[in-house]
Amino acid sequence: MSTNHTTNYGLCQWLATDQVQRADFNQDNAKIDTALKSLSDQVGQKAEQSVVNTLVATVNQKANQADVSALEQVEVTIPKLV
């Protein structure tokens, strides 16, 4: 069993006099696996949000272009009426 543990995740830090046990390694691996999965999920969510933001910007740009095109059509029509 380890005498010391890391600050953030409580992983084992053995002294030369500590008896190393497989259970300690298994517990540490489970903690690391859980932390990595959490980070992976967060990265995935941020990536998805980035895609949504890009799509919103593209749609807004196209909407603005459609407005400009509509106004250009009105400008072309108005002189013909006069």
Stockholm file with secondary structure:
# STOCKHOLM 1.0

chainA/1-82         MSTNHTTNYGLCQWLATDQVQRADFNQDNAKIDTALKSLSDQVGQKAEQSVVNTLVATVNQKANQADVSALEQVEVTIPKLV
#=GR chainA/1-82 SS CCSEECTTTCCEECCTTSCCCHHHHHHHHHHHHHHHHHHHHHHHHHHHHHHHHHHHHHHHHHHHHHHHHHHHHHHHHHHHHC
#=GC SS_cons        CCSEECTTTCCEECCTTSCCCHHHHHHHHHHHHHHHHHHHHHHHHHHHHHHHHHHHHHHHHHHHHHHHHHHHHHHHHHHHHC
//
